[in-house]
Each structure stands twice: as C-alpha cells, then as structure tokens.
Amino acid sequence: MGSLKSSAPLPGGLVDYRGFRLSKLNTPEFSHLLLLLFWPVYGLVFYTLERGITTNYHVVHAPLDDRIPFCELFLIPYLFWFVFLVGMLAYLLFFDVEGFRKFMYFVILTYTATCVIYIVWPSMQNLRPETFQRDNALTRFMADFYAFDTNTNVCPSLHVIGSFAAMFGGWHTKRFSTPAWRATLAVITLLISISTVFLKQHSVLDIPPALLLSLIAYILVYRTKLFCKKKSAPSQAA
C-alpha cells in the first residue's frame, strides 16, 4: 500500500519530491537541486566583497539623481522584491523544473557577472539623505536599513537584475504566461526598479548596466539552446 501511495501523482502539477534522497542528488530527476548551491556561494562572495573591498571606490552619480526626491512609499515595492524573487524561485522549484533551471541559469550568469564587476570596478553612491522630511514608520525603517545596508557595490543594481530574473521566470512558465500575468509581472518589475532610485539606494546610472546584463542573459538562457536540458533518447522496449 505504501508504494502505491508514494507513486500516486501529486495534485495541481506539483513536482514530486517524495522520492528524494541525498544519494539521488546527481540523478536526472533531482540534479536541478544542485543549482540551489549557488545561493550560499553567492552570499559568501557578496559578504566578502562588502567587507573586503573598502577603498578605491568609484562614486556613481548623475545630475538626474539630484532631481529625484526621496519617497519612502517606494519602500513597499522595494521590500516586495524579496517576496517576488523568492516566491518565483519557490514556484518554479515545485511546479516547473525546466523553468527553475532557466531561472537559476539566468541568476547565476547575471549575479556572477555583477560580482566580477564589483571586484574590477568597485562602486558606491552618496545619495542617501542625512535627515528625512517626514517621520513615520517607513522613514524610521529606512534609517535602520541604511545603517544595516552599505552604500557600496551598487553598479549594476542587483535589485533590478533580480526583478528581471523573477519576471522572465514567470513569463516562461505556463501559469504566468498569459498577457495579463505578463503585464502584471512587468509592472512589478518596473516599480521595484524605480524604487531603488526613489529610496536613494541606487543612482539612475546603476540601472542601464543591470538592464544590459539582464538582456544578454535573457537571450542566452531563453532565446538560445545553450541552457536547454538535453533530452535522452527513448529506451527500446524489451
């Protein structure tokens, strides 16, 4: 009875991980989970860059930055970035394995390239306001966030790149591929991207390089066959 129950399909197209064991991590069925190892590696590298590179920064600034007012309301889409990115990763992981692979390849390409840029060309910005015109929960949160998050390693913007990773991941999975969902994901990505400049987390100059990297990775991952899983030939029936 147990074997019959475990072999029953899961509802709603949910990917069946009930048979997963660490010993099966290299099997075709579960090897995509190895891509998750990128996140701790990236976290360690980024933390090292934040703490290890402390001099020779290039200050990123454009005249337009001085004309953009600080607006704490953009904290809402800015923080929604975490839900957007992690939520799309989780959805693809449990409902669309091939979509998850492409999502992770996009992230690996863009985040790795960005870290290399941070090493070769360290960047920072001096746009954060010293005081806030308004005192409310959002500005108080931003004051604490400024104290926690450094103003370095800003160009290109990983916030923008991560938003496009989630958007493209959604666009290329069946559930979110309708015109309405595509438009919704695009609006979310736009709001998150512009929130970075209204919160003075990024200069407007941090956005174009992020768009360029996202475009290159999109073409490589979603428009070519470089990152398509090779299908094995069907076995002959005995």
C-alpha positions as CSV (number, residue, x, y, z in Angstrom):
1,M,0.0,0.0,0.0
2,G,2.8,2.4,0.9
3,S,4.5,2.0,-2.5
4,L,1.2,2.6,-4.3
5,K,0.5,5.8,-2.3
6,S,4.0,7.2,-2.9
7,S,3.7,6.6,-6.7
8,A,0.3,8.4,-6.9
9,P,0.6,11.7,-8.8
10,L,0.5,14.9,-6.8
11,P,-2.3,17.4,-7.4
12,G,-2.0,20.6,-9.4
13,G,1.1,19.6,-11.3
14,L,3.2,19.7,-8.1
15,V,6.7,18.3,-8.7
16,D,7.0,15.0,-6.8
17,Y,10.0,15.2,-4.4
18,R,8.8,12.4,-2.2
19,G,11.4,10.0,-3.5
20,F,14.3,12.5,-3.0
21,R,17.3,11.2,-1.1
22,L,20.8,12.8,-0.9
23,S,22.1,9.8,-2.7
24,K,19.9,10.7,-5.6
25,L,21.1,14.3,-5.9
26,N,23.1,13.5,-9.1
27,T,20.3,11.7,-10.8
28,P,18.4,13.3,-13.8
29,E,15.3,13.5,-11.6
30,F,16.8,15.7,-8.9
31,S,20.1,17.1,-10.3
32,H,18.4,20.5,-10.7
33,L,18.5,20.9,-6.9
34,L,22.3,21.3,-7.2
35,L,21.7,24.7,-8.6
36,L,20.5,25.9,-5.2
37,L,24.1,25.6,-4.0
38,F,24.7,28.8,-5.9
39,W,22.9,30.9,-3.2
40,P,25.2,30.2,-0.3
41,V,28.2,30.6,-2.5
42,Y,27.0,33.9,-3.8
43,G,26.1,35.0,-0.3
44,L,29.6,34.3,0.9
45,V,31.2,36.1,-2.1
46,F,29.0,39.1,-1.7
47,Y,29.6,39.3,2.0
48,T,33.3,39.1,1.4
49,L,33.1,41.9,-1.2
50,E,31.1,44.1,1.2
51,R,33.7,43.7,4.0
52,G,36.8,43.1,2.0
53,I,36.8,45.9,-0.5
54,T,36.8,49.2,1.4
55,T,38.9,51.5,-0.7
56,N,39.2,52.8,-4.3
57,Y,35.5,53.1,-4.8
58,H,34.1,54.8,-7.9
59,V,31.3,57.2,-6.9
60,V,28.3,56.7,-9.1
61,H,26.3,59.9,-9.6
62,A,24.2,61.7,-12.3
63,P,22.6,65.1,-12.3
64,L,19.2,63.4,-12.6
65,D,19.8,61.8,-9.2
66,D,19.6,65.2,-7.5
67,R,16.3,65.9,-9.1
68,I,14.7,62.7,-7.9
69,P,13.1,63.2,-4.5
70,F,13.3,60.7,-1.7
71,C,9.9,59.0,-1.3
72,E,9.5,56.4,1.5
73,L,6.4,55.0,-0.1
74,F,8.7,53.2,-2.6
75,L,9.8,51.1,0.4
76,I,6.8,48.9,-0.3
77,P,7.8,47.7,-3.8
78,Y,11.5,47.7,-2.7
79,L,10.8,45.2,0.0
80,F,8.4,43.2,-2.2
81,W,11.5,42.3,-4.2
82,F,12.3,39.6,-1.7
83,V,8.8,38.1,-2.0
84,F,8.9,38.4,-5.8
85,L,12.3,36.7,-6.2
86,V,12.0,34.0,-3.6
87,G,8.3,33.4,-4.4
88,M,9.1,32.8,-8.1
89,L,12.0,30.6,-7.3
90,A,9.8,28.5,-5.0
91,Y,7.0,28.3,-7.5
92,L,9.3,27.1,-10.3
93,L,11.1,24.7,-8.0
94,F,7.8,23.0,-7.1
95,F,5.8,23.3,-10.3
96,D,8.2,23.8,-13.3
97,V,11.6,22.1,-13.1
98,E,12.8,23.3,-16.5
99,G,11.6,26.8,-15.7
100,F,13.5,26.6,-12.4
101,R,16.7,25.6,-14.3
102,K,16.5,28.5,-16.6
103,F,15.7,30.9,-13.8
104,M,18.7,29.7,-11.9
105,Y,21.0,29.9,-15.0
106,F,19.8,33.5,-15.5
107,V,20.6,34.3,-11.9
108,I,24.0,32.5,-11.9
109,L,25.1,34.3,-15.1
110,T,24.0,37.8,-14.0
111,Y,24.9,37.6,-10.4
112,T,28.3,36.2,-11.1
113,A,29.0,38.9,-13.8
114,T,27.9,41.5,-11.3
115,C,30.2,40.3,-8.6
116,V,33.1,40.3,-11.1
117,I,32.2,43.9,-11.9
118,Y,32.2,44.8,-8.2
119,I,35.7,43.3,-7.9
120,V,37.1,45.0,-11.0
121,W,35.3,48.3,-10.6
122,P,34.1,48.8,-7.0
123,S,31.3,51.4,-6.8
124,M,29.4,53.4,-4.2
125,Q,26.9,56.2,-4.0
126,N,26.4,59.2,-1.7
127,L,22.8,59.9,-2.3
128,R,21.2,58.9,1.0
129,P,19.6,61.8,2.9
130,E,21.1,62.7,6.2
131,T,17.6,63.5,7.6
132,F,14.1,62.8,6.5
133,Q,11.5,65.4,5.9
134,R,8.8,63.2,7.4
135,D,8.8,61.0,10.5
136,N,6.8,57.8,10.1
137,A,7.2,54.1,10.2
138,L,8.6,53.9,6.7
139,T,11.3,56.6,7.2
140,R,12.3,55.0,10.5
141,F,12.6,51.7,8.8
142,M,14.8,53.3,6.1
143,A,17.0,54.8,8.8
144,D,17.6,51.4,10.2
145,F,18.0,49.9,6.8
146,Y,20.7,52.5,5.8
147,A,22.6,51.5,9.0
148,F,22.5,47.9,8.1
149,D,23.0,48.0,4.3
150,T,26.1,49.6,3.0
151,N,26.1,52.2,0.1
152,T,28.7,50.2,-1.8
153,N,28.6,47.6,-4.6
154,V,25.8,49.4,-6.4
155,C,26.5,49.4,-10.1
156,P,24.9,47.4,-11.7
157,S,21.9,47.1,-9.4
158,L,21.3,43.5,-8.2
159,H,17.8,44.7,-7.2
160,V,17.0,45.4,-10.8
161,I,18.6,42.2,-12.1
162,G,16.7,40.1,-9.5
163,S,13.4,41.7,-10.5
164,F,14.0,40.8,-14.2
165,A,15.0,37.2,-13.2
166,A,11.6,36.8,-11.5
167,M,9.8,38.5,-14.4
168,F,11.4,36.3,-17.1
169,G,10.9,33.2,-15.0
170,G,7.2,34.0,-14.7
171,W,6.9,34.9,-18.4
172,H,8.2,31.5,-19.4
173,T,6.2,29.3,-17.2
174,K,2.7,28.2,-18.2
175,R,0.7,29.7,-15.3
176,F,2.1,33.2,-15.6
177,S,2.5,33.3,-19.4
178,T,-0.9,35.0,-20.2
179,P,-0.9,38.6,-21.3
180,A,-2.5,39.7,-18.1
181,W,0.1,38.0,-15.9
182,R,3.0,39.1,-18.1
183,A,1.8,42.7,-17.8
184,T,1.4,42.4,-14.0
185,L,4.9,41.0,-13.6
186,A,6.3,43.7,-15.8
187,V,4.6,46.4,-13.7
188,I,6.0,44.8,-10.5
189,T,9.5,44.8,-12.1
190,L,9.2,48.4,-13.1
191,L,8.0,49.6,-9.6
192,I,10.8,47.6,-7.9
193,S,13.4,49.0,-10.3
194,I,12.4,52.7,-9.9
195,S,12.0,52.2,-6.1
196,T,15.8,51.9,-5.9
197,V,16.3,55.5,-7.0
198,F,13.5,57.0,-5.0
199,L,14.8,55.4,-1.9
200,K,18.3,56.6,-2.7
201,Q,19.7,53.1,-2.7
202,H,20.9,53.5,-6.3
203,S,21.8,56.1,-8.9
204,V,20.0,56.1,-12.2
205,L,23.3,55.1,-13.7
206,D,23.1,51.7,-11.9
207,I,20.0,50.7,-13.9
208,P,21.3,50.6,-17.5
209,P,24.1,48.2,-16.8
210,A,21.6,46.0,-15.0
211,L,19.3,46.1,-18.0
212,L,22.1,45.2,-20.3
213,L,23.2,42.2,-18.3
214,S,19.6,41.1,-18.0
215,L,19.1,41.4,-21.7
216,I,22.3,39.4,-22.5
217,A,21.4,36.7,-20.0
218,Y,17.8,36.6,-21.3
219,I,19.0,35.9,-24.9
220,L,21.4,33.3,-23.8
221,V,19.1,31.4,-21.4
222,Y,15.6,31.9,-23.0
223,R,16.3,32.5,-26.7
224,T,19.1,30.0,-27.4
225,K,19.6,26.3,-26.8
226,L,22.7,26.8,-24.7
227,F,21.0,26.1,-21.5
228,C,18.3,23.7,-22.6
229,K,18.3,20.3,-21.0
230,K,19.4,17.6,-23.4
231,K,16.7,15.0,-23.8
232,S,17.9,11.4,-23.6
233,A,16.9,9.1,-26.4
234,P,13.8,7.0,-25.6
235,S,14.8,3.5,-24.5
236,Q,13.9,0.5,-26.6
237,A,11.2,-1.7,-25.2
238,A,12.5,-5.2,-24.4
